[in-house]
Amino acid sequence: MIELRGITRKYAVGANEVRALDGVDLLLQRGEYAAVIGPSGSGKTTLFHILGLLARPDGGTYRLAGQDVSSFSERRLASLRGEFIGFVFQNFYLNPRYTALENVELPLMLAGVGRSAGKRIAMNALERVGLRERANHLPRELSGGQQQRVAFARATVRRPPFLLADEPTGNLDPAATRLLLSLLEEEHHDGATILMITHDLSAAKSAERVITIEEGRITKDEKQT
């Protein structure tokens, strides 16, 4: 599903150049569940942006589902994101003016799914995360854990083959964290490829594989026992 070869990404900080990623190689097989851990400033966020086609590397090759995306136009990258990748963010990014159901419907509307079918599919997605009865509530009327479940339903409503989660448990209490991790595990059992960026070592233990990144380089890559 994912193949990175020699990926580099540089940033200018004042007069200095910072290598956020410095020759990263990573292979993630279809159906794998991996977690990336590392200290602040290690390159985790930059790696997330590149894997999610939200930023381009300065060097190296990125193949997603067998396609070398290096030379793709922004329009083609956007199309690929919609088709292949579901994003789960720490801060949820729900539209505050839309109900839970309307937030989950958004990816379907963008994909051209009809209103009636979209509503039915979105309601099923909310039911999968246990929030059917909260479908007509606004984000401010939901707890943090419920908002994250709505965001998770939105990320998975099109059943993308690759789920990319950025600190998905960062704003959750222990009970909501356990529920979110169980939802990720369900998606994994259903065949999704998952990569979770996290600083939470206990959350990382839910993955099959833990990858450590430090100073822009992968320093450890271990299978969980």
C-alpha positions in Angstrom: 0.0 0.0 0.0 2.8 2.5 1.0 6.3 2.6 -0.3 8.7 5.5 0.6 12.2 5.5 -0.7 14.7 8.2 0.3 12.1 10.8 1.3 13.5 14.2 2.3 11.7 17.3 3.4 13.5 20.6 4.3 12.3 23.8 5.9 14.0 27.2 6.3 14.0 28.4 9.9 15.5 31.9 9.8 18.9 31.5 8.2 19.0 27.8 8.9 17.8 24.8 7.0 16.1 22.0 9.0 15.7 18.6 7.5 12.3 17.4 8.9 12.7 14.2 7.0 16.2 12.9 6.1 16.1 9.9 3.8 13.1 8.0 5.1 12.4 4.5 3.7 9.2 2.9 4.7 7.2 -0.1 3.4 3.7 -0.7 4.6 1.9 -3.7 3.3 -1.8 -3.8 2.4 -3.8 -4.6 5.6 -1.0 -3.7 8.0 -1.6 -1.7 11.2 1.4 0.4 12.2 2.1 3.2 14.7 4.7 5.9 14.3 6.1 7.3 17.6 8.8 9.9 18.3 9.5 13.1 20.3 8.2 16.5 19.4 10.1 17.8 16.3 11.1 14.3 15.2 9.3 14.6 11.8 6.1 12.8 12.6 3.8 15.6 11.4 5.8 16.1 8.2 5.6 12.4 7.5 1.8 12.5 8.1 1.4 15.4 5.6 3.5 13.6 2.9 1.7 10.2 3.4 -1.7 12.0 3.2 -0.7 13.8 0.0 -1.0 17.1 1.8 2.6 18.1 1.1 5.2 17.1 -1.4 8.7 15.8 -0.5 11.8 17.6 -1.7 13.4 14.3 -2.8 12.7 10.6 -2.9 9.8 8.5 -4.2 6.3 7.9 -2.8 4.3 5.1 -4.2 0.6 4.7 -3.0 -1.2 1.5 -4.0 1.5 1.0 -6.7 1.2 4.5 -8.1 4.2 6.9 -8.1 2.5 10.1 -7.0 5.6 12.3 -7.3 4.5 14.1 -10.5 0.8 14.1 -9.9 -1.1 17.4 -10.3 -2.8 18.9 -7.3 -6.2 17.9 -8.8 -5.1 14.3 -9.2 -3.7 14.2 -5.7 -7.0 15.5 -4.3 -8.9 12.8 -6.2 -6.5 10.1 -4.9 -6.9 11.4 -1.3 -10.7 11.1 -1.6 -10.5 7.6 -3.1 -7.8 6.0 -1.0 -7.3 7.9 2.3 -9.4 8.5 5.4 -8.1 11.0 7.9 -8.6 10.9 11.6 -7.3 14.1 13.3 -6.7 15.0 17.0 -8.8 18.1 16.7 -11.8 16.5 14.9 -12.3 19.4 12.4 -16.1 19.0 12.4 -18.1 21.9 10.8 -19.7 23.5 13.8 -22.8 24.6 11.8 -23.5 21.0 10.5 -25.1 18.2 12.5 -23.3 15.0 13.1 -25.1 13.4 10.1 -24.3 16.3 7.8 -20.6 16.2 8.8 -20.4 12.5 7.9 -22.3 13.1 4.6 -19.7 15.7 3.4 -17.2 13.2 1.8 -20.1 11.5 0.0 -21.4 14.8 -1.4 -17.9 15.7 -2.6 -17.8 12.3 -4.3 -21.1 13.0 -6.1 -23.3 10.5 -4.2 -27.0 11.4 -4.3 -28.6 13.1 -1.3 -30.9 10.2 -0.4 -28.2 7.5 -0.8 -25.6 9.7 1.0 -27.9 10.2 4.0 -28.5 6.4 4.3 -24.8 5.6 4.0 -23.9 8.3 6.5 -26.5 7.1 9.0 -25.1 3.6 8.7 -21.6 5.0 9.4 -22.9 6.7 12.5 -24.6 3.5 13.6 -21.2 1.7 13.3 -19.7 4.0 15.9 -22.8 3.9 18.1 -24.1 7.4 17.4 -27.2 6.9 15.4 -29.3 8.6 18.2 -27.0 11.7 18.0 -27.3 12.2 14.3 -29.1 15.5 14.5 -26.9 17.1 17.2 -24.4 19.8 16.5 -20.7 19.3 17.5 -21.1 21.6 20.5 -23.8 19.3 21.8 -21.5 16.3 21.8 -18.7 15.3 24.2 -15.1 15.1 22.9 -15.3 11.4 22.6 -18.5 11.6 20.6 -17.1 14.3 18.3 -14.1 12.0 17.6 -16.5 9.1 16.7 -18.3 11.4 14.3 -15.0 12.4 12.8 -14.1 8.7 12.6 -17.4 7.9 10.9 -16.7 10.7 8.4 -13.2 9.3 7.7 -14.5 5.8 7.0 -17.8 6.5 5.4 -16.4 5.9 1.9 -14.6 2.8 3.2 -11.1 4.0 2.1 -8.4 1.3 2.0 -5.9 3.5 3.9 -6.6 5.1 7.3 -4.2 7.8 8.4 -4.6 8.9 12.1 -2.8 11.9 13.6 -2.8 11.7 17.4 -6.3 10.4 17.3 -6.5 9.9 21.1 -4.8 13.2 22.1 -7.9 15.0 23.2 -9.8 11.9 24.7 -10.3 10.6 28.2 -9.3 6.9 28.9 -12.8 5.5 28.1 -13.1 7.4 24.8 -9.5 6.4 23.9 -10.3 2.7 24.4 -13.4 3.0 22.2 -11.5 4.9 19.4 -8.8 2.2 19.5 -11.4 -0.5 19.2 -12.9 1.2 16.2 -9.5 1.3 14.5 -9.0 -2.3 15.3 -12.4 -3.1 13.7 -11.4 -1.3 10.5 -8.1 -3.2 10.5 -10.0 -6.5 10.8 -12.1 -5.4 7.9 -9.0 -5.1 5.8 -8.0 -1.4 6.1 -4.3 -0.4 6.1 -3.8 1.8 9.1 -0.9 4.1 10.1 -1.3 6.0 13.4 1.0 8.9 14.4 1.1 9.1 18.2 3.1 10.1 21.2 1.0 7.8 23.3 3.0 4.6 23.8 -0.1 2.7 25.2 -2.1 3.6 22.1 0.8 2.5 19.9 0.7 -0.9 21.5 -2.6 -1.5 19.8 -0.8 -1.6 16.4 1.0 -4.7 14.9 4.1 -2.7 14.3 5.8 0.3 16.0 8.1 2.6 14.0 10.2 5.1 15.8 11.3 8.3 14.1 14.0 10.7 15.5 15.5 13.8 13.9 13.9 12.9 10.6 15.1 9.4 10.4 13.5 6.0 11.2 15.6 4.6 14.0 13.6 1.5 15.0 10.9 -0.6 13.3 9.6 -3.5 15.4 6.8 -6.0 15.1 4.6 -6.3 18.2 4.6 -9.6 20.0 
